[in-house]
Amino acid sequence: MRLTLAELRQDPLYQFGSFGETPVVIYDDDRWLLPVLASAQSDGLLPQPALLVAFDLHHDALPPRNGLGDIPSIRAGGYPKEALFDLVRNHLSALDDDWIKAGMELGLISDAVAYGVHEGQPNVATTHRDHLGHEHRLFIQVGLPGSELEYQGHLSDLARSEGLSGYWDVLGWEHSGRGGRFGFRRGLPKIIVNIDLDCFAMYWRGYHLPWPDEVFEKEFHKVSDYFSTDGLAGVDVFRDFCQRAGMITIAREPNCTGGPEKGATILRRVNRYLFGGELRLPELDTENA
């Protein structure tokens, strides 16, 4: 029997909340997104497969370390909970570095864009052909949307439109014509937005440190004055992604954020600077009580 969100609500691995009308799910390890995605598609909140837009220090897009394993039978069998949980718990890497391509192999993820990825991450191919022969595109972005709106940025540079067209096409990003500026096409399908809190942690001499306020301000609230993206800030692109989202997921990743306390600090700042304080989750509500 196919997994549903009602079943996940009963599982202690997950906490549910919302951003406006959009469901939000938070959990510890990023690979546990896959059951959420399967159940959201089962409930009709997302198309199958769906575009993944991630904010993550790591691209999580290595080939599955243990090969396909039971992935073909899980896909063919309609994603039963027991089999899918067993795959995530016992087959995928505990380093959370191979779940995106596993999601493509499962038929859950169409294409993927990951923002904020550390430059030292292993290189991966920009396309992936799954075991059924379907091709998936993958874009690993070192920058965040704010920096990509600036001069020669990946979201602003008309001079490189030919080379960037595949990236823009996956996002639904387009320029409105002479004298206009960039923005998203209307009528785009729902996507899943995934936030790994380690995207907003800094590493210095062995320390994990939450981004200070000034970094959030510059990365997400600095307004572009470049002609093709004039007036846009990174938070505008982020909010547009969230408006298109059928589901938003958040991975705490305590091992990569310096532990639960620092992770909680990051979550509060993400809520403030990215969600405008409108994110509703039990752990945030408890802090505000």
N, C-alpha and C positions, 0 to 999 in steps of 0.2 A: 504494500500500500504506500502511495506516494506521501512524502513528508509534507506537513503543513505548518504554518506559523503557530497555530493553536497548540501543536505538540511542543514546539520549541519554547513556548511561553511557560511550559511546565518544567523545563529543564534548568537546573541551577547554573549551568554554564553561561546562560544568557540573561541579560536584563533588558527590558524594553522601555522605550520612551518615545519622544516625538520632537519634530521640528516643524511647527505649524501643523499641517495635515499629514506630513510625511513620517512614516514609522522610522524609528532609530533603534538599533540594537547594539549593545556594547558587550564585549567579552574580552578575555585575556589574550589569546594567541590568534594571529591573523588568519591562519589556515581554517579556523572555525567559521570563517565567512561562507564557505561553500554550502553547508547545510542551510544557512540563512537564505542564500541565493536560490537554492533549489526550492525551498518552501515558499519564498516570495513569488517565484515563477508559477508554482503550483496554485497559489492563491490569486493569480492574475494581476499582481502588482507590477510585474516586470515582464518584458518579452523574453522568449527563450530562443537563442542565447541573447545576452544583454551586454552592452558596452560597460566596461569597468573603468572608472576614473578614480585613481588612488593618489593619496598624499602619504608618502612613505620614504624613510631614509634608505630603504633597501628595495630593490625592484622585485624580489620574490618570484622571479621568472626563469629560474633554472629548470631544465627538464626534470621530471619526476625522478628522484634518486633511485627509487626501487622499480623503475619501469612502469608499465601500465597496470600490472597486477589485475585487480578486479574492476578497474575502471570501465572496460567495455561492457561487462555484464551489468554493472550498476546503471550505466546509461541506458542499456537496452531494457533493463527491468523497471525503469521508472523511478529511480532514486528512493528505494525503501530506506527508512531511517536507520535500521540496524546496520545495514551494509555501508551506508554513507558515513555514519559515525565511526565505524571500524576503519574505513579507509583513511579518514582524517586523523584518527587517534593513533593508528598502528602502521600505516603505510606511508603517509606523507612525512616529510622531514620535520623533526622537532625544531629545526632552525627557522621554520616558516619561510623557506626560500624557493619552494617549488610548487606552491599551491595555485599560482595563476595559470600555468600551463596544464596542471591537472584539471582546473576548471574549464579550460578550453577542450581538453580531451573528453571531459564529461558532457560537453555540449551546453554548458551553462554560461560561459563567457565567449562573446564574439571576438571583440578586439579589446585592447587595454592601453591606457595611458597612465603613466606613473610620474608624479611630480615630486621634486625635492630629493631625488635620489643622489646619494653620496657618489662622488666621482670615482672612488676606489672600488666600486662594485664590479664583479666579473661581467665581461661583455656578453651580451646575448644577441641572437639574430633578431632582426626586426620583423620577421614573419615566422609563423609556426604552422606546419601542416599536421593536422591531427590524424588519428588512426583511420578515420573514415574519409580522409582526403580533403577535408575542408581547411581552407587557409585562413589564418588569423593574423592580424597586424598588431604590433607591439611597439609603443613609443616610450622610451625611457628618457625623461626630462630631468636634467640636473637642476634647472631653475624651477622656480614657482611661477604661477601665472603673472604676478606683479612684475617680475623682471622680464618676462617674455613680452610684455606690453611696451617695453622701452625701445629705443633706437636699435635696429637690427635684431630685435627679439623674434622669437619663433611665432608669436601671435601678432606681429606688427609689420614684418618686413615684406613689403610688396615686391621688392627687387628679387626676392628669392621665392616667389610664388610657385614656380615650377617645382623646385625641390621640396617645398613645404606643403604641396597640395595634398599629399596623402594624409598627413597629420591633420590638416584643416578639414579634410573630407570626413575623417573618422569622428572628429569633434562636432562637425556641423558648423564650422567657423567660416565666415565669408566676409568679403569687403563689399560695401553697398554701392560702389562705383565712384566715379570722379567726384572729388569733393566730399565724399562720405567717409565712413570709418568702419572698422571691423565690428562684428557682433555675431551672435548665433542665429542660424536659420530658424524660422518658425516651424512648428509642427513636428519637431524631432521626437523620436521614440524615447520612452523612459530609460533611465540608466541607473546603475548602482554606484554610489559614491562611497568610497572606503577611506577612512582616516586612521592611519597608524600613528599613535601619539609620539612614537620615536622620531617622526619627521620634525618635531618641534623640540627636540633635545639637542644640546650641544655637548661635545666631547672634548675635554681638555685635561691632559696629564692624568688620565685614568678616571676623571670625574664625569658623571652625567649631570648636566645642568639644564633646567628648563630654560627655554628662550626667555630673555628679559622682555619687558614691555616694548622697549624701543625697537627690537627686532620684529616683533609682530606688527608694530606700527609701520615700519618701512616696507616690509615684505607684502603687506596686505592693504595698507591704507594710503600709501603714496600714490598720488594721482598722476597718470601719464600726461605729458604735454607734447608727445609725438603726434604728428598730424593724423596718422591712420588709426590711432587709439586714444585720441585726445579726450580727457575727462574720465577715462576708465581707470580703475584701481584693481589690484589683485582680488580684493574682497568681492568686487562686482562679478568677476568671472566665477569665483567660488560660489556665490549666491545663485548665479545662473545655473551652475551644475546642480545645486541643491533643489532649485525649482523644477528641474527636469528629473530629479531622482524619484524612483518608485520606492527606494529603500536607501537609508544611510546607515553605514556600519562603522563602528569605532573599535579598534583593537588597543587595549591598554598596554600590552607588551611590557610588563613591569621589569623584565630583565634588561630591556634596552632603554629604559627611561630613568634608571636609577632607583627603582623600587616604587611601591604603591604611593608613598607620600609625594614624591616628585611627580609621579604620573598624575596624581590628583591635581597638583598645581598646574600642570600642562593642560589638563582637561578644562579647568576653570578659565584659563587664558584663551584656549581655543573657543570656548563658549562665548567669551567676551568679545574677542577680536574677529572671529570668523562668523559666529552665529548671532552676534549682537545681543547676547544674553538670553536668547529665546530657545535654547536647547533645553528640553525637559527630559531628565533622567533621574531615577531614584536616588543615586548617590549625590547628584547636584541638589536635589530637593532637600535631602537630609542635611547637607551643609548649610542650606539657606533657612532651615527651620528655626 
